[in-house]
Amino acid sequence: MEHNLLILMIVICISLVLLLFNTLRNAILFHHVKKIDEKLEEMPMISILVPARNEEDTIEACIRSLCEQDYDNYEVIVLNDHSQDATGDILHQLQSEYCDRLSVIEGTLLPNHWIGKPHACHQLSLKASGEYILFTDADTIHDRHSISSLITYAQKHQIDMLSAVPKQQLHLFWEHVAVPFIHTLYLTYLPHDLIMNNSNPQFAAANGQALLFKRESYLEIGGHTSVSSSIAEDIDLAIRMKSFGKRLCHSSALEIISCRMYRTSRDVFTGFSKNAFATMHFDIYKLLFFVTHLFFTYVFPFIALIIGIIFNESLIMIFSGTSILLGMSLRTIIAMYFGYPMWHAFLHGLTAFTFIVFAINSAIWSMKKNGTEWKGRTYSLSKQAKPIIS
């Protein structure tokens, strides 16, 4: 038993060394949209589109940040998607204040076979008049140079779809545990240089909190109509972009956009459980591989260390301890790159275990008729996800 455990720990150490190498490599290669703080000579028209449903806590700060950009040629359109809180009242008050910049539209009823966010974004796209369109979530806050910076970067690199990763604002303990795992995926697992430089749709990634499109490219791939039943519509749009031979870029936008994804521990659990299985396209084999990898790579070394201590097996203690330190090193690099506290390194085992729970729970929800509830709607998490309640 001790011999087999030692071999396993050696394999885990080697895999973590390779992951650490890729993390360092991606930290160098990851695209970064820098803040442009001067006026641009050319300002193509851009439509900023914000879907909003029950966003009373965040919508005002978001819209104010968008309506006070240093970019001259743009419009802001917000869709109030049947909000059941004060979102509509706040939006109409803002519309009277920014009457020359802001338009507010009311969402139509959610059709069958549509997910709420893609449908809201589709309605917004029909109202857009810009050469570029930016979809951004109602919980994002944009620096006043955000639009200038995104447009400059997209034009410089001739990008058809620019996915921008905001700086995440974390307050609750479970936010600190869970949210940075997204950035672990970005920095540790993605072959980042292949996202923009390789045409294979397998190398696609996106963050739906801020997506900038050339409008003609967005329309060519079918827009949100083509991902109408997708819970992970951002990733599916990125895959379609690649499939149509378009140029995709997944980038950091820490200097110009911030976001707080969730505001309660329950939202953390529900939000990640809603998306986890969908991002794997409901492939049970991918799920099993993902869960197994997380367990043995990041959780099992703690168990092996305890076994080594109990049975006084020095080599097992050495390799399990090394594995834990390598995992902490990965998390330290991610914390440094994305502006998280250094003590996040001590959370890497808990974070991995938490996402094992999220992934399994997501799969369980997908098999239930009642699905999951998100922002007052209930969805069945399946390949053809349908809203059960509008």
TORKOL-4160 file (C-alpha; in steps of 0.2 Angstrom, whole numbers, padded with zeros to 4 digits, m for minus):
390
<pt num="1" X="0000" Y="0000" Z="0000"/>
<pt num="2" X="0014" Y="0012" Z="0005"/>
<pt num="3" X="0023" Y="0009" Z="m0011"/>
<pt num="4" X="0008" Y="0012" Z="m0022"/>
<pt num="5" X="0004" Y="0028" Z="m0012"/>
<pt num="6" X="0022" Y="0034" Z="m0015"/>
<pt num="7" X="0021" Y="0031" Z="m0034"/>
<pt num="8" X="0004" Y="0041" Z="m0034"/>
<pt num="9" X="0011" Y="0055" Z="m0024"/>
<pt num="10" X="0026" Y="0056" Z="m0036"/>
<pt num="11" X="0014" Y="0057" Z="m0051"/>
<pt num="12" X="0004" Y="0070" Z="m0043"/>
<pt num="13" X="0020" Y="0080" Z="m0040"/>
<pt num="14" X="0025" Y="0079" Z="m0058"/>
<pt num="15" X="0008" Y="0084" Z="m0064"/>
<pt num="16" X="0009" Y="0099" Z="m0052"/>
<pt num="17" X="0026" Y="0104" Z="m0059"/>
<pt num="18" X="0019" Y="0104" Z="m0076"/>
<pt num="19" X="0004" Y="0114" Z="m0071"/>
<pt num="20" X="0015" Y="0127" Z="m0062"/>
<pt num="21" X="0025" Y="0129" Z="m0078"/>
<pt num="22" X="0009" Y="0132" Z="m0088"/>
<pt num="23" X="0003" Y="0144" Z="m0075"/>
<pt num="24" X="0020" Y="0154" Z="m0076"/>
<pt num="25" X="0019" Y="0153" Z="m0095"/>
<pt num="26" X="0001" Y="0160" Z="m0096"/>
<pt num="27" X="0005" Y="0173" Z="m0084"/>
<pt num="28" X="0017" Y="0180" Z="m0097"/>
<pt num="29" X="0006" Y="0176" Z="m0112"/>
<pt num="30" X="m0011" Y="0181" Z="m0105"/>
<pt num="31" X="m0018" Y="0196" Z="m0115"/>
<pt num="32" X="m0020" Y="0212" Z="m0105"/>
<pt num="33" X="m0031" Y="0227" Z="m0109"/>
<pt num="34" X="m0021" Y="0242" Z="m0102"/>
<pt num="35" X="m0030" Y="0258" Z="m0098"/>
<pt num="36" X="m0029" Y="0271" Z="m0112"/>
<pt num="37" X="m0031" Y="0288" Z="m0103"/>
<pt num="38" X="m0031" Y="0299" Z="m0118"/>
<pt num="39" X="m0044" Y="0304" Z="m0131"/>
<pt num="40" X="m0044" Y="0293" Z="m0147"/>
<pt num="41" X="m0043" Y="0300" Z="m0164"/>
<pt num="42" X="m0055" Y="0288" Z="m0171"/>
<pt num="43" X="m0070" Y="0283" Z="m0162"/>
<pt num="44" X="m0081" Y="0270" Z="m0170"/>
<pt num="45" X="m0099" Y="0270" Z="m0164"/>
<pt num="46" X="m0101" Y="0257" Z="m0150"/>
<pt num="47" X="m0117" Y="0251" Z="m0142"/>
<pt num="48" X="m0116" Y="0246" Z="m0124"/>
<pt num="49" X="m0129" Y="0233" Z="m0119"/>
<pt num="50" X="m0134" Y="0229" Z="m0102"/>
<pt num="51" X="m0146" Y="0215" Z="m0097"/>
<pt num="52" X="m0154" Y="0218" Z="m0080"/>
<pt num="53" X="m0165" Y="0207" Z="m0069"/>
<pt num="54" X="m0167" Y="0210" Z="m0051"/>
<pt num="55" X="m0151" Y="0221" Z="m0050"/>
<pt num="56" X="m0157" Y="0234" Z="m0038"/>
<pt num="57" X="m0140" Y="0233" Z="m0027"/>
<pt num="58" X="m0129" Y="0236" Z="m0042"/>
<pt num="59" X="m0137" Y="0244" Z="m0057"/>
<pt num="60" X="m0135" Y="0262" Z="m0052"/>
<pt num="61" X="m0116" Y="0261" Z="m0050"/>
<pt num="62" X="m0115" Y="0251" Z="m0066"/>
<pt num="63" X="m0125" Y="0263" Z="m0077"/>
<pt num="64" X="m0117" Y="0278" Z="m0070"/>
<pt num="65" X="m0100" Y="0271" Z="m0074"/>
<pt num="66" X="m0105" Y="0268" Z="m0092"/>
<pt num="67" X="m0114" Y="0284" Z="m0095"/>
<pt num="68" X="m0098" Y="0294" Z="m0089"/>
<pt num="69" X="m0086" Y="0287" Z="m0101"/>
<pt num="70" X="m0073" Y="0298" Z="m0109"/>
<pt num="71" X="m0078" Y="0290" Z="m0126"/>
<pt num="72" X="m0089" Y="0302" Z="m0136"/>
<pt num="73" X="m0097" Y="0290" Z="m0149"/>
<pt num="74" X="m0108" Y="0278" Z="m0139"/>
<pt num="75" X="m0125" Y="0273" Z="m0133"/>
<pt num="76" X="m0130" Y="0264" Z="m0117"/>
<pt num="77" X="m0146" Y="0252" Z="m0119"/>
<pt num="78" X="m0152" Y="0243" Z="m0104"/>
<pt num="79" X="m0165" Y="0230" Z="m0104"/>
<pt num="80" X="m0176" Y="0228" Z="m0088"/>
<pt num="81" X="m0180" Y="0209" Z="m0089"/>
<pt num="82" X="m0196" Y="0209" Z="m0079"/>
<pt num="83" X="m0187" Y="0214" Z="m0063"/>
<pt num="84" X="m0197" Y="0211" Z="m0047"/>
<pt num="85" X="m0187" Y="0223" Z="m0036"/>
<pt num="86" X="m0183" Y="0242" Z="m0038"/>
<pt num="87" X="m0172" Y="0239" Z="m0054"/>
<pt num="88" X="m0185" Y="0247" Z="m0065"/>
<pt num="89" X="m0188" Y="0262" Z="m0054"/>
<pt num="90" X="m0169" Y="0265" Z="m0053"/>
<pt num="91" X="m0167" Y="0264" Z="m0072"/>
<pt num="92" X="m0180" Y="0276" Z="m0076"/>
<pt num="93" X="m0173" Y="0289" Z="m0064"/>
<pt num="94" X="m0156" Y="0286" Z="m0072"/>
<pt num="95" X="m0164" Y="0288" Z="m0089"/>
<pt num="96" X="m0170" Y="0305" Z="m0085"/>
<pt num="97" X="m0153" Y="0310" Z="m0079"/>
<pt num="98" X="m0144" Y="0303" Z="m0094"/>
<pt num="99" X="m0157" Y="0306" Z="m0107"/>
<pt num="100" X="m0145" Y="0310" Z="m0121"/>
<pt num="101" X="m0135" Y="0294" Z="m0118"/>
<pt num="102" X="m0146" Y="0281" Z="m0110"/>
<pt num="103" X="m0161" Y="0271" Z="m0116"/>
<pt num="104" X="m0171" Y="0259" Z="m0106"/>
<pt num="105" X="m0182" Y="0245" Z="m0114"/>
<pt num="106" X="m0193" Y="0233" Z="m0106"/>
<pt num="107" X="m0191" Y="0214" Z="m0110"/>
<pt num="108" X="m0203" Y="0203" Z="m0118"/>
<pt num="109" X="m0210" Y="0187" Z="m0111"/>
<pt num="110" X="m0197" Y="0173" Z="m0112"/>
<pt num="111" X="m0201" Y="0161" Z="m0126"/>
<pt num="112" X="m0199" Y="0142" Z="m0124"/>
<pt num="113" X="m0182" Y="0135" Z="m0127"/>
<pt num="114" X="m0173" Y="0152" Z="m0122"/>
<pt num="115" X="m0163" Y="0155" Z="m0107"/>
<pt num="116" X="m0166" Y="0172" Z="m0099"/>
<pt num="117" X="m0149" Y="0180" Z="m0102"/>
<pt num="118" X="m0147" Y="0175" Z="m0120"/>
<pt num="119" X="m0165" Y="0181" Z="m0124"/>
<pt num="120" X="m0161" Y="0198" Z="m0115"/>
<pt num="121" X="m0145" Y="0200" Z="m0125"/>
<pt num="122" X="m0154" Y="0196" Z="m0141"/>
<pt num="123" X="m0167" Y="0209" Z="m0138"/>
<pt num="124" X="m0154" Y="0222" Z="m0134"/>
<pt num="125" X="m0144" Y="0218" Z="m0150"/>
<pt num="126" X="m0159" Y="0222" Z="m0160"/>
<pt num="127" X="m0159" Y="0240" Z="m0153"/>
<pt num="128" X="m0140" Y="0242" Z="m0156"/>
<pt num="129" X="m0134" Y="0254" Z="m0169"/>
<pt num="130" X="m0115" Y="0253" Z="m0166"/>
<pt num="131" X="m0101" Y="0246" Z="m0177"/>
<pt num="132" X="m0096" Y="0238" Z="m0160"/>
<pt num="133" X="m0107" Y="0230" Z="m0147"/>
<pt num="134" X="m0102" Y="0228" Z="m0129"/>
<pt num="135" X="m0112" Y="0216" Z="m0118"/>
<pt num="136" X="m0108" Y="0219" Z="m0100"/>
<pt num="137" X="m0117" Y="0213" Z="m0084"/>
<pt num="138" X="m0127" Y="0224" Z="m0072"/>
<pt num="139" X="m0115" Y="0220" Z="m0058"/>
<pt num="140" X="m0099" Y="0227" Z="m0067"/>
<pt num="141" X="m0092" Y="0244" Z="m0064"/>
<pt num="142" X="m0081" Y="0252" Z="m0078"/>
<pt num="143" X="m0067" Y="0265" Z="m0076"/>
<pt num="144" X="m0071" Y="0280" Z="m0087"/>
<pt num="145" X="m0057" Y="0275" Z="m0099"/>
<pt num="146" X="m0065" Y="0257" Z="m0101"/>
<pt num="147" X="m0073" Y="0259" Z="m0118"/>
<pt num="148" X="m0058" Y="0268" Z="m0125"/>
<pt num="149" X="m0046" Y="0255" Z="m0119"/>
<pt num="150" X="m0057" Y="0240" Z="m0126"/>
<pt num="151" X="m0059" Y="0248" Z="m0143"/>
<pt num="152" X="m0041" Y="0252" Z="m0144"/>
<pt num="153" X="m0036" Y="0234" Z="m0140"/>
<pt num="154" X="m0049" Y="0226" Z="m0152"/>
<pt num="155" X="m0044" Y="0237" Z="m0166"/>
<pt num="156" X="m0025" Y="0235" Z="m0163"/>
<pt num="157" X="m0027" Y="0216" Z="m0164"/>
<pt num="158" X="m0041" Y="0215" Z="m0176"/>
<pt num="159" X="m0052" Y="0205" Z="m0164"/>
<pt num="160" X="m0069" Y="0200" Z="m0168"/>
<pt num="161" X="m0074" Y="0195" Z="m0151"/>
<pt num="162" X="m0065" Y="0202" Z="m0135"/>
<pt num="163" X="m0068" Y="0193" Z="m0119"/>
<pt num="164" X="m0063" Y="0204" Z="m0104"/>
<pt num="165" X="m0060" Y="0197" Z="m0087"/>
<pt num="166" X="m0064" Y="0210" Z="m0073"/>
<pt num="167" X="m0056" Y="0212" Z="m0056"/>
<pt num="168" X="m0067" Y="0202" Z="m0044"/>
<pt num="169" X="m0072" Y="0211" Z="m0028"/>
<pt num="170" X="m0073" Y="0198" Z="m0014"/>
<pt num="171" X="m0081" Y="0201" Z="0003"/>
<pt num="172" X="m0088" Y="0185" Z="0010"/>
<pt num="173" X="m0077" Y="0170" Z="0015"/>
<pt num="174" X="m0085" Y="0159" Z="0002"/>
<pt num="175" X="m0082" Y="0172" Z="m0012"/>
<pt num="176" X="m0064" Y="0171" Z="m0007"/>
<pt num="177" X="m0064" Y="0152" Z="m0008"/>
<pt num="178" X="m0074" Y="0150" Z="m0024"/>
<pt num="179" X="m0073" Y="0165" Z="m0036"/>
<pt num="180" X="m0054" Y="0164" Z="m0039"/>
<pt num="181" X="m0056" Y="0146" Z="m0046"/>
<pt num="182" X="m0062" Y="0154" Z="m0062"/>
<pt num="183" X="m0045" Y="0162" Z="m0064"/>
<pt num="184" X="m0036" Y="0146" Z="m0059"/>
<pt num="185" X="m0044" Y="0139" Z="m0075"/>
<pt num="186" X="m0039" Y="0154" Z="m0085"/>
<pt num="187" X="m0021" Y="0154" Z="m0079"/>
<pt num="188" X="m0017" Y="0136" Z="m0075"/>
<pt num="189" X="m0027" Y="0126" Z="m0088"/>
<pt num="190" X="m0029" Y="0136" Z="m0104"/>
<pt num="191" X="m0017" Y="0135" Z="m0118"/>
<pt num="192" X="m0018" Y="0154" Z="m0118"/>
<pt num="193" X="m0008" Y="0158" Z="m0134"/>
<pt num="194" X="m0019" Y="0146" Z="m0144"/>
<pt num="195" X="m0035" Y="0155" Z="m0140"/>
<pt num="196" X="m0031" Y="0169" Z="m0152"/>
<pt num="197" X="m0018" Y="0161" Z="m0163"/>
<pt num="198" X="m0026" Y="0144" Z="m0167"/>
<pt num="199" X="m0042" Y="0142" Z="m0177"/>
<pt num="200" X="m0047" Y="0126" Z="m0168"/>
<pt num="201" X="m0064" Y="0129" Z="m0159"/>
<pt num="202" X="m0058" Y="0117" Z="m0145"/>
<pt num="203" X="m0046" Y="0132" Z="m0139"/>
<pt num="204" X="m0060" Y="0144" Z="m0135"/>
<pt num="205" X="m0064" Y="0153" Z="m0118"/>
<pt num="206" X="m0074" Y="0168" Z="m0113"/>
<pt num="207" X="m0080" Y="0178" Z="m0098"/>
<pt num="208" X="m0098" Y="0184" Z="m0100"/>
<pt num="209" X="m0096" Y="0199" Z="m0089"/>
<pt num="210" X="m0089" Y="0209" Z="m0103"/>
<pt num="211" X="m0090" Y="0204" Z="m0121"/>
<pt num="212" X="m0085" Y="0216" Z="m0135"/>
<pt num="213" X="m0090" Y="0211" Z="m0153"/>
<pt num="214" X="m0088" Y="0218" Z="m0170"/>
<pt num="215" X="m0106" Y="0219" Z="m0174"/>
<pt num="216" X="m0104" Y="0211" Z="m0192"/>
<pt num="217" X="m0095" Y="0196" Z="m0184"/>
<pt num="218" X="m0108" Y="0195" Z="m0171"/>
<pt num="219" X="m0122" Y="0194" Z="m0184"/>
<pt num="220" X="m0113" Y="0182" Z="m0195"/>
<pt num="221" X="m0112" Y="0169" Z="m0181"/>
<pt num="222" X="m0131" Y="0171" Z="m0178"/>
<pt num="223" X="m0129" Y="0181" Z="m0162"/>
<pt num="224" X="m0137" Y="0176" Z="m0146"/>
<pt num="225" X="m0151" Y="0167" Z="m0157"/>
<pt num="226" X="m0138" Y="0153" Z="m0160"/>
<pt num="227" X="m0135" Y="0150" Z="m0141"/>
<pt num="228" X="m0153" Y="0153" Z="m0136"/>
<pt num="229" X="m0154" Y="0138" Z="m0124"/>
<pt num="230" X="m0136" Y="0139" Z="m0118"/>
<pt num="231" X="m0133" Y="0142" Z="m0099"/>
<pt num="232" X="m0115" Y="0145" Z="m0103"/>
<pt num="233" X="m0118" Y="0156" Z="m0118"/>
<pt num="234" X="m0102" Y="0166" Z="m0117"/>
<pt num="235" X="m0092" Y="0150" Z="m0120"/>
<pt num="236" X="m0103" Y="0144" Z="m0134"/>
<pt num="237" X="m0102" Y="0161" Z="m0143"/>
<pt num="238" X="m0083" Y="0160" Z="m0142"/>
<pt num="239" X="m0084" Y="0142" Z="m0149"/>
<pt num="240" X="m0095" Y="0149" Z="m0163"/>
<pt num="241" X="m0083" Y="0163" Z="m0167"/>
<pt num="242" X="m0069" Y="0151" Z="m0169"/>
<pt num="243" X="m0080" Y="0139" Z="m0180"/>
<pt num="244" X="m0083" Y="0154" Z="m0191"/>
<pt num="245" X="m0065" Y="0158" Z="m0193"/>
<pt num="246" X="m0066" Y="0174" Z="m0182"/>
<pt num="247" X="m0053" Y="0181" Z="m0171"/>
<pt num="248" X="m0056" Y="0178" Z="m0153"/>
<pt num="249" X="m0046" Y="0185" Z="m0138"/>
<pt num="250" X="m0048" Y="0181" Z="m0120"/>
<pt num="251" X="m0040" Y="0195" Z="m0110"/>
<pt num="252" X="m0037" Y="0203" Z="m0092"/>
<pt num="253" X="m0046" Y="0219" Z="m0090"/>
<pt num="254" X="m0042" Y="0222" Z="m0071"/>
<pt num="255" X="m0037" Y="0240" Z="m0073"/>
<pt num="256" X="m0054" Y="0246" Z="m0081"/>
<pt num="257" X="m0068" Y="0234" Z="m0075"/>
<pt num="258" X="m0072" Y="0227" Z="m0058"/>
<pt num="259" X="m0086" Y="0216" Z="m0053"/>
<pt num="260" X="m0094" Y="0207" Z="m0038"/>
<pt num="261" X="m0102" Y="0191" Z="m0045"/>
<pt num="262" X="m0111" Y="0186" Z="m0029"/>
<pt num="263" X="m0117" Y="0194" Z="m0013"/>
<pt num="264" X="m0123" Y="0179" Z="m0003"/>
<pt num="265" X="m0115" Y="0162" Z="0001"/>
<pt num="266" X="m0131" Y="0154" Z="m0006"/>
<pt num="267" X="m0129" Y="0164" Z="m0023"/>
<pt num="268" X="m0111" Y="0157" Z="m0023"/>
<pt num="269" X="m0117" Y="0140" Z="m0022"/>
<pt num="270" X="m0132" Y="0142" Z="m0034"/>
<pt num="271" X="m0122" Y="0152" Z="m0047"/>
<pt num="272" X="m0108" Y="0140" Z="m0049"/>
<pt num="273" X="m0119" Y="0125" Z="m0048"/>
<pt num="274" X="m0129" Y="0132" Z="m0061"/>
<pt num="275" X="m0114" Y="0134" Z="m0073"/>
<pt num="276" X="m0102" Y="0120" Z="m0069"/>
<pt num="277" X="m0110" Y="0106" Z="m0079"/>
<pt num="278" X="m0115" Y="0117" Z="m0093"/>
<pt num="279" X="m0097" Y="0123" Z="m0096"/>
<pt num="280" X="m0093" Y="0105" Z="m0099"/>
<pt num="281" X="m0108" Y="0104" Z="m0111"/>
<pt num="282" X="m0116" Y="0091" Z="m0100"/>
<pt num="283" X="m0103" Y="0078" Z="m0104"/>
<pt num="284" X="m0103" Y="0066" Z="m0090"/>
<pt num="285" X="m0085" Y="0060" Z="m0095"/>
<pt num="286" X="m0078" Y="0077" Z="m0094"/>
<pt num="287" X="m0087" Y="0079" Z="m0077"/>
<pt num="288" X="m0079" Y="0063" Z="m0070"/>
<pt num="289" X="m0062" Y="0068" Z="m0077"/>
<pt num="290" X="m0063" Y="0085" Z="m0069"/>
<pt num="291" X="m0069" Y="0079" Z="m0052"/>
<pt num="292" X="m0056" Y="0065" Z="m0052"/>
<pt num="293" X="m0042" Y="0077" Z="m0057"/>
<pt num="294" X="m0047" Y="0090" Z="m0044"/>
<pt num="295" X="m0048" Y="0077" Z="m0030"/>
<pt num="296" X="m0031" Y="0069" Z="m0033"/>
<pt num="297" X="m0021" Y="0084" Z="m0038"/>
<pt num="298" X="m0027" Y="0096" Z="m0024"/>
<pt num="299" X="m0036" Y="0087" Z="m0011"/>
<pt num="300" X="m0028" Y="0070" Z="m0009"/>
<pt num="301" X="m0011" Y="0076" Z="m0005"/>
<pt num="302" X="m0018" Y="0082" Z="0012"/>
<pt num="303" X="m0025" Y="0065" Z="0015"/>
<pt num="304" X="m0008" Y="0057" Z="0010"/>
<pt num="305" X="0001" Y="0069" Z="0022"/>
<pt num="306" X="m0009" Y="0063" Z="0036"/>
<pt num="307" X="m0007" Y="0045" Z="0031"/>
<pt num="308" X="0012" Y="0048" Z="0030"/>
<pt num="309" X="0012" Y="0055" Z="0048"/>
<pt num="310" X="0002" Y="0041" Z="0055"/>
<pt num="311" X="0013" Y="0027" Z="0048"/>
<pt num="312" X="0029" Y="0037" Z="0049"/>
<pt num="313" X="0033" Y="0036" Z="0030"/>
<pt num="314" X="0045" Y="0050" Z="0027"/>
<pt num="315" X="0045" Y="0049" Z="0008"/>
<pt num="316" X="0026" Y="0050" Z="0007"/>
<pt num="317" X="0027" Y="0065" Z="0019"/>
<pt num="318" X="0040" Y="0073" Z="0008"/>
<pt num="319" X="0030" Y="0071" Z="m0009"/>
<pt num="320" X="0013" Y="0075" Z="m0001"/>
<pt num="321" X="0020" Y="0090" Z="0007"/>
<pt num="322" X="0029" Y="0095" Z="m0009"/>
<pt num="323" X="0012" Y="0093" Z="m0019"/>
<pt num="324" X="0003" Y="0104" Z="m0006"/>
<pt num="325" X="0017" Y="0117" Z="m0008"/>
<pt num="326" X="0016" Y="0116" Z="m0027"/>
<pt num="327" X="m0003" Y="0119" Z="m0026"/>
<pt num="328" X="0000" Y="0134" Z="m0015"/>
<pt num="329" X="0012" Y="0141" Z="m0027"/>
<pt num="330" X="0000" Y="0140" Z="m0041"/>
<pt num="331" X="m0013" Y="0149" Z="m0031"/>
<pt num="332" X="0000" Y="0162" Z="m0026"/>
<pt num="333" X="0004" Y="0166" Z="m0044"/>
<pt num="334" X="m0015" Y="0168" Z="m0048"/>
<pt num="335" X="m0017" Y="0179" Z="m0033"/>
<pt num="336" X="m0002" Y="0190" Z="m0038"/>
<pt num="337" X="m0009" Y="0191" Z="m0056"/>
<pt num="338" X="m0027" Y="0195" Z="m0052"/>
<pt num="339" X="m0024" Y="0205" Z="m0037"/>
<pt num="340" X="m0030" Y="0193" Z="m0023"/>
<pt num="341" X="m0023" Y="0192" Z="m0006"/>
<pt num="342" X="m0008" Y="0181" Z="m0004"/>
<pt num="343" X="m0017" Y="0171" Z="0010"/>
<pt num="344" X="m0028" Y="0164" Z="m0004"/>
<pt num="345" X="m0013" Y="0151" Z="m0006"/>
<pt num="346" X="m0019" Y="0142" Z="0010"/>
<pt num="347" X="m0037" Y="0140" Z="0002"/>
<pt num="348" X="m0032" Y="0130" Z="m0013"/>
<pt num="349" X="m0037" Y="0113" Z="m0006"/>
<pt num="350" X="m0053" Y="0119" Z="0000"/>
<pt num="351" X="m0057" Y="0128" Z="m0017"/>
<pt num="352" X="m0054" Y="0112" Z="m0026"/>
<pt num="353" X="m0065" Y="0102" Z="m0014"/>
<pt num="354" X="m0079" Y="0116" Z="m0016"/>
<pt num="355" X="m0079" Y="0114" Z="m0035"/>
<pt num="356" X="m0080" Y="0095" Z="m0034"/>
<pt num="357" X="m0096" Y="0098" Z="m0024"/>
<pt num="358" X="m0102" Y="0112" Z="m0036"/>
<pt num="359" X="m0099" Y="0100" Z="m0051"/>
<pt num="360" X="m0108" Y="0085" Z="m0044"/>
<pt num="361" X="m0122" Y="0096" Z="m0038"/>
<pt num="362" X="m0123" Y="0103" Z="m0055"/>
<pt num="363" X="m0125" Y="0086" Z="m0063"/>
<pt num="364" X="m0138" Y="0081" Z="m0051"/>
<pt num="365" X="m0148" Y="0096" Z="m0054"/>
<pt num="366" X="m0147" Y="0093" Z="m0073"/>
<pt num="367" X="m0155" Y="0076" Z="m0070"/>
<pt num="368" X="m0170" Y="0083" Z="m0060"/>
<pt num="369" X="m0186" Y="0090" Z="m0069"/>
<pt num="370" X="m0186" Y="0105" Z="m0057"/>
<pt num="371" X="m0169" Y="0110" Z="m0062"/>
<pt num="372" X="m0162" Y="0126" Z="m0053"/>
<pt num="373" X="m0168" Y="0143" Z="m0049"/>
<pt num="374" X="m0159" Y="0159" Z="m0054"/>
<pt num="375" X="m0165" Y="0176" Z="m0052"/>
<pt num="376" X="m0183" Y="0171" Z="m0051"/>
<pt num="377" X="m0183" Y="0159" Z="m0065"/>
<pt num="378" X="m0182" Y="0140" Z="m0064"/>
<pt num="379" X="m0171" Y="0131" Z="m0077"/>
<pt num="380" X="m0169" Y="0112" Z="m0082"/>
<pt num="381" X="m0150" Y="0110" Z="m0084"/>
<pt num="382" X="m0150" Y="0099" Z="m0100"/>
<pt num="383" X="m0143" Y="0101" Z="m0117"/>
<pt num="384" X="m0159" Y="0109" Z="m0122"/>
<pt num="385" X="m0161" Y="0119" Z="m0107"/>
<pt num="386" X="m0179" Y="0127" Z="m0105"/>
<pt num="387" X="m0186" Y="0139" Z="m0094"/>
<pt num="388" X="m0200" Y="0131" Z="m0083"/>
<pt num="389" X="m0206" Y="0147" Z="m0075"/>
<pt num="390" X="m0205" Y="0164" Z="m0083"/>
